[in-house]
Amino acid sequence: MKQSIITKLKRAAMYLLGFSATPMLTACYGMPYSEDEIDPTPFDDISGVVYEHDTMKPIPGIKVSVPTYDISTTTDSEGRFYIDHFFSSSVRASFEDIDGAENGEFYSNAYIVTSENHHNQNAVLREKE
């Protein structure tokens, strides 16, 4: 009998600790997701602008990719990008500096793209110091 009470208390403690750590992890690392569970609504393209974090100036030469569909493009001279593809549900878009120091060096970032934000999926990258 004691064993089952102790086991239940341990499970309750782990359950509570899991919930108390969730906001901290979400703030640091972003919301965990399964691409098919966030928004199952299909959409037909992704577009937006990539900006530098501090100055909010557009960044050219950034690779924008959707790894699950194995497609990518590069931002133009005004930081704009457009991916013309049919997506069956929400996806993860990755933003990566591929031109080295030519336009500054930036850390990579990723965003969840859904049917609600696919026409204005702007991204912000921090410059490496």
C-alpha positions as CSV (number, residue, x, y, z in Angstrom):
1,M,0.0,0.0,0.0
2,K,2.8,2.4,0.9
3,Q,4.5,1.7,-2.4
4,S,1.5,2.7,-4.5
5,I,1.1,6.0,-2.5
6,I,4.8,6.9,-2.9
7,T,4.6,6.1,-6.6
8,K,1.5,8.2,-6.9
9,L,3.2,11.1,-5.1
10,K,6.3,10.8,-7.4
11,R,4.1,10.9,-10.4
12,A,2.2,13.9,-9.1
13,A,5.5,15.7,-8.4
14,M,6.8,15.0,-11.9
15,Y,3.5,16.1,-13.4
16,L,3.6,19.4,-11.5
17,L,7.3,20.0,-12.2
18,G,6.7,19.3,-15.9
19,F,4.0,22.0,-16.0
20,S,6.1,24.5,-14.0
21,A,9.1,24.1,-16.4
22,T,6.9,24.4,-19.6
23,P,6.6,28.2,-19.6
24,M,10.4,28.6,-19.1
25,L,11.2,26.1,-21.9
26,T,8.7,27.7,-24.2
27,A,10.2,31.2,-23.6
28,C,13.7,30.0,-24.2
29,Y,13.3,27.5,-27.0
30,G,9.9,28.2,-28.6
31,M,6.7,26.2,-28.4
32,P,7.2,22.5,-29.0
33,Y,5.1,21.3,-31.9
34,S,4.2,18.6,-34.3
35,E,3.9,20.2,-37.8
36,D,0.6,18.4,-38.5
37,E,-1.0,19.3,-35.1
38,I,-0.6,23.1,-35.1
39,D,-2.8,24.0,-38.1
40,P,-4.0,21.3,-40.5
41,T,-5.3,23.9,-43.0
42,P,-3.5,23.8,-46.3
43,F,-2.0,26.9,-48.0
44,D,-0.3,27.6,-51.3
45,D,2.9,29.7,-50.7
46,I,5.1,31.4,-48.1
47,S,6.3,35.0,-48.4
48,G,7.8,37.7,-46.2
49,V,10.9,39.7,-45.4
50,V,14.0,38.8,-43.3
51,Y,15.1,41.6,-41.0
52,E,18.2,42.3,-38.8
53,H,17.2,42.3,-35.1
54,D,18.7,45.6,-33.9
55,T,18.2,47.8,-36.9
56,M,15.2,46.1,-38.5
57,K,16.9,46.6,-41.9
58,P,16.2,43.9,-44.5
59,I,18.9,41.2,-45.0
60,P,19.7,40.0,-48.5
61,G,21.3,36.6,-49.1
62,I,19.5,34.6,-46.5
63,K,18.5,31.0,-47.3
64,V,14.8,30.3,-46.5
65,S,14.0,26.6,-46.5
66,V,11.2,24.2,-45.6
67,P,13.1,21.1,-44.8
68,T,10.1,18.7,-44.7
69,Y,9.4,19.6,-48.3
70,D,13.1,19.9,-49.3
71,I,12.6,23.3,-50.9
72,S,14.4,26.6,-50.5
73,T,15.0,30.1,-51.9
74,T,17.2,33.1,-51.1
75,T,16.2,36.5,-50.0
76,D,16.5,39.3,-52.7
77,S,18.3,42.6,-52.3
78,E,15.5,43.9,-50.2
79,G,15.3,40.9,-47.9
80,R,12.1,39.5,-49.5
81,F,11.4,35.9,-50.3
82,Y,8.7,33.9,-51.9
83,I,8.2,30.1,-52.0
84,D,5.5,28.9,-54.4
85,H,4.5,25.5,-53.2
86,F,1.4,23.8,-51.9
87,F,1.7,22.9,-48.2
88,S,-0.7,20.4,-46.7
89,S,-0.4,21.8,-43.2
90,S,1.7,24.1,-41.0
91,V,5.5,23.8,-41.6
92,R,8.7,24.9,-40.1
93,A,10.6,27.5,-42.1
94,S,14.4,27.8,-41.5
95,F,16.3,31.0,-42.1
96,E,20.1,30.6,-42.5
97,D,22.9,33.0,-43.5
98,I,24.7,31.4,-46.4
99,D,26.7,34.3,-47.9
100,G,29.2,34.5,-45.0
101,A,30.3,38.0,-44.1
102,E,29.2,39.6,-47.4
103,N,26.1,41.2,-45.8
104,G,27.1,40.6,-42.2
105,E,27.0,37.2,-40.4
106,F,23.7,36.2,-38.7
107,Y,22.5,33.4,-36.5
108,S,20.0,31.0,-38.0
109,N,16.4,31.0,-36.8
110,A,13.2,29.1,-37.6
111,Y,9.5,29.9,-37.5
112,I,6.3,27.9,-37.7
113,V,4.3,28.9,-40.8
114,T,0.6,28.3,-40.8
115,S,-2.3,29.2,-43.1
116,E,-2.8,32.3,-41.0
117,N,0.7,33.8,-41.3
118,H,2.0,32.4,-44.6
119,H,1.6,35.6,-46.6
120,N,3.5,37.7,-44.1
121,Q,6.0,35.4,-42.5
122,N,8.6,37.9,-41.6
123,A,11.7,36.7,-39.8
124,V,14.3,38.4,-37.5
125,L,17.9,37.3,-37.3
126,R,20.5,38.4,-34.8
127,E,23.9,39.5,-36.1
128,K,26.9,37.5,-34.9
129,E,29.4,39.6,-32.9
